[in-house]
């Protein structure tokens, strides 16, 4: 079983920047096909923020385009989210997501883990 562990959240002033990081810890066999970030603001549904595929393709929600940058370290199974020009509307719990994780059980045995989520990390944008 691979666990997604987020770090880097906290309180930041409007206009500030923050970096979130997520690592897939465990016996990951190969580059994870999709790693992404979602967020859930108070009283709202969880929404997709950004994703990067192992092809290198990156996609962003319109609300964060030009302000957020997603970046991956494929060898370490890490995905970062660099957030700039933050506004109070960016306040949310941010979740790391990964799909299609190939697990190495040793002796040539592998399996797949789909639609995995981290525990979430709080980002508060406030003065």
ChimeraX commands (.cxc) that place a marker at each C-alpha (Angstrom):
marker #1 position 0.00,0.00,0.00 radius 0.5
marker #1 position 1.29,3.45,-0.94 radius 0.5
marker #1 position 0.42,6.43,1.19 radius 0.5
marker #1 position 0.25,10.02,-0.03 radius 0.5
marker #1 position 1.66,12.48,2.49 radius 0.5
marker #1 position 1.20,16.22,2.06 radius 0.5
marker #1 position 3.23,19.00,3.63 radius 0.5
marker #1 position 3.72,22.75,3.38 radius 0.5
marker #1 position 0.33,24.20,4.21 radius 0.5
marker #1 position -0.34,27.04,6.61 radius 0.5
marker #1 position -1.39,30.63,6.94 radius 0.5
marker #1 position -0.34,33.18,4.34 radius 0.5
marker #1 position -1.33,36.77,3.64 radius 0.5
marker #1 position -3.20,37.76,0.49 radius 0.5
marker #1 position -0.77,38.17,-2.35 radius 0.5
marker #1 position 1.65,35.76,-0.78 radius 0.5
marker #1 position 3.05,32.45,-1.95 radius 0.5
marker #1 position 3.13,28.94,-0.62 radius 0.5
marker #1 position 4.46,25.59,-1.75 radius 0.5
marker #1 position 2.69,22.33,-1.10 radius 0.5
marker #1 position 4.47,19.03,-1.46 radius 0.5
marker #1 position 3.20,15.47,-1.63 radius 0.5
marker #1 position 5.18,12.26,-1.61 radius 0.5
marker #1 position 3.92,8.82,-2.45 radius 0.5
marker #1 position 5.64,6.73,0.19 radius 0.5
marker #1 position 5.97,3.00,-0.26 radius 0.5
marker #1 position 7.09,0.53,-2.88 radius 0.5
marker #1 position 6.30,2.52,-5.99 radius 0.5
marker #1 position 7.55,0.56,-8.97 radius 0.5
marker #1 position 7.40,3.10,-11.77 radius 0.5
marker #1 position 6.49,6.71,-12.56 radius 0.5
marker #1 position 2.93,7.29,-11.41 radius 0.5
marker #1 position 0.75,8.05,-14.45 radius 0.5
marker #1 position -1.21,10.89,-12.87 radius 0.5
marker #1 position -0.57,13.04,-9.81 radius 0.5
marker #1 position -2.81,15.96,-9.05 radius 0.5
marker #1 position -4.03,18.45,-6.49 radius 0.5
marker #1 position -7.61,19.05,-5.46 radius 0.5
marker #1 position -9.04,21.41,-2.87 radius 0.5
marker #1 position -12.14,21.76,-0.80 radius 0.5
marker #1 position -13.19,25.12,0.58 radius 0.5
marker #1 position -15.53,25.34,3.56 radius 0.5
marker #1 position -19.08,24.56,2.52 radius 0.5
marker #1 position -18.07,23.66,-1.04 radius 0.5
marker #1 position -17.43,20.51,-3.00 radius 0.5
marker #1 position -13.96,19.25,-3.64 radius 0.5
marker #1 position -12.60,20.66,-6.88 radius 0.5
marker #1 position -9.75,19.76,-9.15 radius 0.5
marker #1 position -6.87,22.26,-9.15 radius 0.5
marker #1 position -4.04,20.91,-11.28 radius 0.5
marker #1 position -2.51,17.70,-12.56 radius 0.5
marker #1 position 0.67,16.51,-14.19 radius 0.5
marker #1 position 0.90,13.26,-16.10 radius 0.5
marker #1 position 4.04,11.20,-16.47 radius 0.5
marker #1 position 4.18,12.42,-20.08 radius 0.5
marker #1 position 4.94,15.84,-18.65 radius 0.5
marker #1 position 1.59,17.31,-19.65 radius 0.5
marker #1 position 0.24,19.79,-17.12 radius 0.5
marker #1 position -3.30,21.06,-16.77 radius 0.5
marker #1 position -4.80,23.69,-14.53 radius 0.5
marker #1 position -8.21,24.86,-13.42 radius 0.5
marker #1 position -9.07,28.27,-14.82 radius 0.5
marker #1 position -9.23,29.71,-11.32 radius 0.5
marker #1 position -5.52,29.04,-10.70 radius 0.5
marker #1 position -4.05,29.27,-14.20 radius 0.5
marker #1 position -1.12,31.67,-14.26 radius 0.5
marker #1 position -0.80,31.65,-10.47 radius 0.5
marker #1 position -0.18,28.02,-9.58 radius 0.5
marker #1 position 2.47,25.71,-10.96 radius 0.5
marker #1 position 2.50,21.96,-10.57 radius 0.5
marker #1 position 5.81,20.13,-10.70 radius 0.5
marker #1 position 6.86,16.51,-10.29 radius 0.5
marker #1 position 9.97,14.60,-9.40 radius 0.5
marker #1 position 9.23,11.27,-11.04 radius 0.5
marker #1 position 12.12,9.41,-9.43 radius 0.5
marker #1 position 10.96,10.37,-5.94 radius 0.5
marker #1 position 7.19,10.14,-6.60 radius 0.5
marker #1 position 6.79,13.72,-5.45 radius 0.5
marker #1 position 4.38,16.34,-6.71 radius 0.5
marker #1 position 4.63,19.97,-5.67 radius 0.5
marker #1 position 2.19,22.82,-6.06 radius 0.5
marker #1 position 3.67,26.29,-6.15 radius 0.5
marker #1 position 0.99,28.84,-5.35 radius 0.5
marker #1 position 1.47,32.56,-5.90 radius 0.5
marker #1 position -0.75,35.65,-5.76 radius 0.5
marker #1 position -2.92,33.89,-3.22 radius 0.5
marker #1 position -6.34,35.29,-2.37 radius 0.5
marker #1 position -8.80,34.43,0.39 radius 0.5
marker #1 position -10.72,32.42,-2.24 radius 0.5
marker #1 position -7.79,29.99,-2.29 radius 0.5
marker #1 position -8.44,29.09,1.33 radius 0.5
marker #1 position -9.19,25.38,1.43 radius 0.5
marker #1 position -8.00,21.98,2.42 radius 0.5
marker #1 position -5.72,20.80,-0.37 radius 0.5
marker #1 position -5.57,17.12,-1.26 radius 0.5
marker #1 position -2.94,15.21,-3.16 radius 0.5
marker #1 position -4.25,12.62,-5.62 radius 0.5
marker #1 position -2.56,9.84,-7.54 radius 0.5
marker #1 position -3.93,7.25,-9.91 radius 0.5
marker #1 position -2.50,4.05,-11.34 radius 0.5
marker #1 position 0.32,3.57,-8.85 radius 0.5
marker #1 position 2.26,0.43,-9.70 radius 0.5
marker #1 position 3.41,-1.37,-6.57 radius 0.5
marker #1 position 6.44,-3.59,-6.28 radius 0.5
marker #1 position 5.91,-6.57,-4.02 radius 0.5
marker #1 position 9.26,-8.13,-4.80 radius 0.5
marker #1 position 10.05,-11.34,-6.67 radius 0.5
marker #1 position 8.72,-9.71,-9.83 radius 0.5
marker #1 position 5.23,-9.35,-8.39 radius 0.5
marker #1 position 3.44,-6.06,-9.03 radius 0.5
marker #1 position -0.05,-4.68,-8.59 radius 0.5
marker #1 position -1.86,-1.40,-9.08 radius 0.5
marker #1 position -3.38,1.08,-6.65 radius 0.5
marker #1 position -6.01,3.40,-8.10 radius 0.5
marker #1 position -7.50,6.74,-7.05 radius 0.5
marker #1 position -5.43,7.37,-3.95 radius 0.5
marker #1 position -5.86,10.44,-1.77 radius 0.5
marker #1 position -3.76,12.15,0.84 radius 0.5
marker #1 position -5.16,13.24,4.19 radius 0.5
marker #1 position -5.37,16.86,3.13 radius 0.5
marker #1 position -3.54,19.94,4.29 radius 0.5
marker #1 position -4.99,23.28,5.30 radius 0.5
marker #1 position -4.16,26.49,3.45 radius 0.5
marker #1 position -5.53,29.72,4.90 radius 0.5
marker #1 position -5.15,33.00,3.06 radius 0.5
marker #1 position -5.94,35.83,5.39 radius 0.5
marker #1 position -4.58,39.13,6.63 radius 0.5
marker link #1:1,2 radius 0.2
marker link #1:2,3 radius 0.2
marker link #1:3,4 radius 0.2
marker link #1:4,5 radius 0.2
marker link #1:5,6 radius 0.2
marker link #1:6,7 radius 0.2
marker link #1:7,8 radius 0.2
marker link #1:8,9 radius 0.2
marker link #1:9,10 radius 0.2
marker link #1:10,11 radius 0.2
marker link #1:11,12 radius 0.2
marker link #1:12,13 radius 0.2
marker link #1:13,14 radius 0.2
marker link #1:14,15 radius 0.2
marker link #1:15,16 radius 0.2
marker link #1:16,17 radius 0.2
marker link #1:17,18 radius 0.2
marker link #1:18,19 radius 0.2
marker link #1:19,20 radius 0.2
marker link #1:20,21 radius 0.2
marker link #1:21,22 radius 0.2
marker link #1:22,23 radius 0.2
marker link #1:23,24 radius 0.2
marker link #1:24,25 radius 0.2
marker link #1:25,26 radius 0.2
marker link #1:26,27 radius 0.2
marker link #1:27,28 radius 0.2
marker link #1:28,29 radius 0.2
marker link #1:29,30 radius 0.2
marker link #1:30,31 radius 0.2
marker link #1:31,32 radius 0.2
marker link #1:32,33 radius 0.2
marker link #1:33,34 radius 0.2
marker link #1:34,35 radius 0.2
marker link #1:35,36 radius 0.2
marker link #1:36,37 radius 0.2
marker link #1:37,38 radius 0.2
marker link #1:38,39 radius 0.2
marker link #1:39,40 radius 0.2
marker link #1:40,41 radius 0.2
marker link #1:41,42 radius 0.2
marker link #1:42,43 radius 0.2
marker link #1:43,44 radius 0.2
marker link #1:44,45 radius 0.2
marker link #1:45,46 radius 0.2
marker link #1:46,47 radius 0.2
marker link #1:47,48 radius 0.2
marker link #1:48,49 radius 0.2
marker link #1:49,50 radius 0.2
marker link #1:50,51 radius 0.2
marker link #1:51,52 radius 0.2
marker link #1:52,53 radius 0.2
marker link #1:53,54 radius 0.2
marker link #1:54,55 radius 0.2
marker link #1:55,56 radius 0.2
marker link #1:56,57 radius 0.2
marker link #1:57,58 radius 0.2
marker link #1:58,59 radius 0.2
marker link #1:59,60 radius 0.2
marker link #1:60,61 radius 0.2
marker link #1:61,62 radius 0.2
marker link #1:62,63 radius 0.2
marker link #1:63,64 radius 0.2
marker link #1:64,65 radius 0.2
marker link #1:65,66 radius 0.2
marker link #1:66,67 radius 0.2
marker link #1:67,68 radius 0.2
marker link #1:68,69 radius 0.2
marker link #1:69,70 radius 0.2
marker link #1:70,71 radius 0.2
marker link #1:71,72 radius 0.2
marker link #1:72,73 radius 0.2
marker link #1:73,74 radius 0.2
marker link #1:74,75 radius 0.2
marker link #1:75,76 radius 0.2
marker link #1:76,77 radius 0.2
marker link #1:77,78 radius 0.2
marker link #1:78,79 radius 0.2
marker link #1:79,80 radius 0.2
marker link #1:80,81 radius 0.2
marker link #1:81,82 radius 0.2
marker link #1:82,83 radius 0.2
marker link #1:83,84 radius 0.2
marker link #1:84,85 radius 0.2
marker link #1:85,86 radius 0.2
marker link #1:86,87 radius 0.2
marker link #1:87,88 radius 0.2
marker link #1:88,89 radius 0.2
marker link #1:89,90 radius 0.2
marker link #1:90,91 radius 0.2
marker link #1:91,92 radius 0.2
marker link #1:92,93 radius 0.2
marker link #1:93,94 radius 0.2
marker link #1:94,95 radius 0.2
marker link #1:95,96 radius 0.2
marker link #1:96,97 radius 0.2
marker link #1:97,98 radius 0.2
marker link #1:98,99 radius 0.2
marker link #1:99,100 radius 0.2
marker link #1:100,101 radius 0.2
marker link #1:101,102 radius 0.2
marker link #1:102,103 radius 0.2
marker link #1:103,104 radius 0.2
marker link #1:104,105 radius 0.2
marker link #1:105,106 radius 0.2
marker link #1:106,107 radius 0.2
marker link #1:107,108 radius 0.2
marker link #1:108,109 radius 0.2
marker link #1:109,110 radius 0.2
marker link #1:110,111 radius 0.2
marker link #1:111,112 radius 0.2
marker link #1:112,113 radius 0.2
marker link #1:113,114 radius 0.2
marker link #1:114,115 radius 0.2
marker link #1:115,116 radius 0.2
marker link #1:116,117 radius 0.2
marker link #1:117,118 radius 0.2
marker link #1:118,119 radius 0.2
marker link #1:119,120 radius 0.2
marker link #1:120,121 radius 0.2
marker link #1:121,122 radius 0.2
marker link #1:122,123 radius 0.2
marker link #1:123,124 radius 0.2
marker link #1:124,125 radius 0.2
marker link #1:125,126 radius 0.2
marker link #1:126,127 radius 0.2
view
